[in-house]
């Protein structure tokens, strides 16, 4: 770390360390939850986003919203889920994406009409995170099964259930890869 702070004043070092702590707090806030990262201004230009946010907010994992403007009257219903603004730090977005159960994606209505896709989709997938997004033909044609699509009300909940099941199956597969069934039985008996 000393190398990283070389040439900075004490105040600048303190500022850098504070931003790092904010990113760490953001990662912990997102752990196992549904994340939406974007400004509140986008809520009016994405027809499906408000319902997706509402559904995620009511889900068992819960919702974390990060970005500018979520503390306004227009978005008051999401203020309890608002973490704040993620500091601009190298790797910060990938870290919060990776900590979350899934990231909500939504494309602006005008973009969708032209077959365009929100760039957040690619950031999420590049980070290896799970994506829950509204469905439209061009997006599914591009991503195929790499995303979980919301096609109607209740779709976010269905995606969460699917992702949680997938995570349990991957964990079970990992456990079997490190121990055979006899060893697992022995460990289970010892644990009792």
C-alpha positions as CSV (number, residue, x, y, z in Angstrom):
1,X,0.0,0.0,0.0
2,X,2.9,2.4,0.7
3,X,3.8,2.4,-3.0
4,X,0.2,3.3,-3.9
5,X,0.3,6.3,-1.6
6,X,3.7,7.5,-2.7
7,X,3.7,11.2,-3.5
8,X,0.3,11.9,-1.9
9,X,-0.3,14.3,1.0
10,X,-1.6,12.9,4.3
11,X,-5.0,14.4,3.4
12,X,-5.0,12.6,0.0
13,X,-4.0,9.3,1.7
14,X,-6.8,9.7,4.2
15,X,-9.2,10.4,1.3
16,X,-8.0,7.3,-0.6
17,X,-8.4,5.1,2.5
18,X,-11.9,6.5,3.2
19,X,-12.9,5.6,-0.4
20,X,-11.5,2.1,0.0
21,X,-13.5,1.7,3.2
22,X,-16.7,2.9,1.4
23,X,-16.1,0.3,-1.3
24,X,-15.6,-2.4,1.3
25,X,-18.9,-1.3,3.0
26,X,-20.7,-1.4,-0.4
27,X,-19.5,-4.9,-1.0
28,X,-20.8,-6.0,2.4
29,X,-24.1,-4.3,1.8
30,X,-24.5,-6.2,-1.5
31,X,-23.5,-9.6,-0.2
32,X,-26.2,-12.1,-1.2
33,X,-28.7,-9.3,-2.2
34,X,-30.1,-8.1,-5.5
35,X,-28.2,-5.0,-6.7
36,X,-29.3,-2.2,-8.9
37,X,-26.5,0.2,-9.9
38,X,-27.6,3.3,-11.7
39,X,-28.9,6.8,-11.3
40,X,-32.5,7.4,-10.3
41,X,-32.9,9.5,-13.5
42,X,-33.0,6.2,-15.4
43,X,-36.2,5.0,-13.7
44,X,-38.4,7.2,-15.8
45,X,-36.8,6.0,-19.1
46,X,-37.1,2.3,-18.3
47,X,-40.7,1.1,-18.2
48,X,-40.0,-2.2,-16.6
49,X,-37.5,-1.0,-13.9
50,X,-39.9,0.3,-11.2
51,X,-41.8,-3.0,-11.0
52,X,-38.5,-5.0,-11.0
53,X,-37.1,-2.8,-8.2
54,X,-40.3,-3.2,-6.2
55,X,-40.3,-7.0,-6.5
56,X,-36.6,-7.2,-5.6
57,X,-37.2,-5.0,-2.6
58,X,-39.9,-7.3,-1.3
59,X,-37.8,-10.5,-1.9
60,X,-36.1,-12.5,0.8
61,X,-32.6,-11.5,-0.3
62,X,-33.6,-7.9,-0.4
63,X,-32.5,-5.0,-2.7
64,X,-29.5,-2.6,-2.6
65,X,-29.7,0.4,-4.9
66,X,-26.5,2.4,-5.7
67,X,-26.2,5.6,-7.6
68,X,-27.2,9.3,-7.7
69,X,-30.6,10.7,-7.0
70,X,-32.4,8.0,-5.1
71,X,-33.1,10.3,-2.2
72,X,-35.7,12.4,-4.0
73,X,-39.4,12.5,-3.6
74,X,-39.9,10.7,-7.0
75,X,-38.0,7.7,-5.8
76,X,-38.9,7.8,-2.1
77,X,-40.2,4.2,-2.1
78,X,-36.6,3.1,-2.8
79,X,-34.8,5.3,-0.4
80,X,-34.7,2.6,2.3
81,X,-32.8,0.4,-0.2
82,X,-30.4,3.1,-1.3
83,X,-26.8,2.6,-0.2
84,X,-25.5,5.8,-1.7
85,X,-23.0,6.3,-4.5
86,X,-20.3,3.8,-5.2
87,X,-16.9,5.5,-5.1
88,X,-15.0,5.5,-8.4
89,X,-12.3,3.0,-7.5
90,X,-10.5,0.4,-9.7
91,X,-12.4,-2.8,-9.4
92,X,-15.2,-1.4,-7.3
93,X,-18.1,-2.3,-9.7
94,X,-16.8,-5.8,-10.2
95,X,-16.6,-6.3,-6.5
96,X,-20.2,-5.2,-5.7
97,X,-21.4,-7.2,-8.7
98,X,-19.6,-10.3,-7.5
99,X,-20.8,-10.0,-3.9
100,X,-24.5,-9.7,-4.9
101,X,-26.8,-12.6,-5.6
102,X,-27.7,-10.9,-8.9
103,X,-27.7,-7.5,-10.6
104,X,-30.8,-6.0,-12.0
105,X,-30.4,-4.8,-15.6
106,X,-32.8,-2.6,-17.5
107,X,-32.4,-1.0,-20.9
108,X,-33.9,2.4,-21.7
109,X,-37.1,2.2,-23.7
110,X,-35.8,4.1,-26.6
111,X,-32.6,1.9,-26.8
112,X,-34.8,-1.2,-26.6
113,X,-36.9,0.0,-29.5
114,X,-33.8,0.2,-31.7
115,X,-32.5,-3.2,-30.5
116,X,-29.8,-1.7,-28.4
117,X,-28.7,-3.1,-25.0
118,X,-27.8,-1.2,-21.8
119,X,-24.0,-1.3,-21.3
120,X,-24.5,-2.4,-17.7
121,X,-25.4,-5.9,-19.0
122,X,-21.9,-6.4,-20.3
123,X,-20.2,-5.0,-17.2
124,X,-22.2,-7.5,-15.1
125,X,-21.4,-10.5,-17.3
126,X,-17.7,-9.5,-17.6
127,X,-17.5,-9.5,-13.8
128,X,-18.9,-13.0,-13.7
129,X,-22.0,-12.0,-11.9
130,X,-25.6,-13.1,-12.4
131,X,-27.9,-10.9,-14.3
132,X,-31.7,-10.5,-13.9
133,X,-33.0,-8.4,-16.8
134,X,-36.2,-7.5,-18.6
135,X,-36.8,-9.6,-21.7
136,X,-36.7,-8.5,-25.2
137,X,-35.9,-10.5,-28.3
138,X,-32.6,-8.8,-29.3
139,X,-31.2,-9.2,-25.7
140,X,-32.1,-12.9,-25.5
141,X,-30.6,-13.4,-29.0
142,X,-27.4,-11.8,-27.8
143,X,-27.1,-13.3,-24.4
144,X,-29.1,-16.6,-24.6
145,X,-29.0,-18.4,-21.2
146,X,-26.4,-16.1,-19.7
147,X,-29.1,-14.0,-18.1
148,X,-32.3,-14.7,-16.3
149,X,-35.2,-12.9,-18.0
150,X,-38.2,-11.1,-16.5
151,X,-41.1,-11.7,-18.9
152,X,-44.0,-10.7,-16.6
153,X,-44.8,-9.8,-13.0
154,X,-43.3,-12.3,-10.6
155,X,-40.3,-12.8,-12.9
156,X,-37.8,-11.3,-10.6
157,X,-38.9,-13.7,-7.8
158,X,-38.7,-16.6,-10.3
159,X,-35.2,-15.6,-11.2
160,X,-34.1,-15.3,-7.6
161,X,-35.4,-18.8,-6.9
162,X,-33.6,-20.1,-10.0
163,X,-30.3,-18.4,-9.0
164,X,-30.5,-19.6,-5.4
165,X,-31.1,-23.2,-6.6
166,X,-28.3,-22.9,-9.0
167,X,-26.0,-21.7,-6.2
168,X,-27.0,-24.6,-4.0
169,X,-26.3,-27.1,-6.8
170,X,-22.9,-25.5,-7.5
171,X,-22.0,-25.7,-3.8
172,X,-23.1,-29.4,-3.7
173,X,-21.1,-30.1,-6.8
174,X,-18.0,-28.4,-5.2
175,X,-18.5,-30.4,-2.0
176,X,-18.6,-33.7,-4.0
177,X,-15.5,-32.6,-5.8
178,X,-13.4,-32.4,-2.6
179,X,-14.9,-35.4,-0.8
180,X,-16.6,-38.6,-1.8
181,X,-20.0,-39.6,-0.5
182,X,-18.5,-41.9,2.2
183,X,-16.3,-39.0,3.5
184,X,-19.3,-36.7,3.5
185,X,-21.3,-39.2,5.5
186,X,-18.4,-39.6,8.0
187,X,-18.1,-35.8,8.3
188,X,-21.9,-35.4,8.8
189,X,-21.9,-38.0,11.6
190,X,-18.9,-36.3,13.3
191,X,-20.7,-33.0,13.2
192,X,-23.8,-34.5,14.9
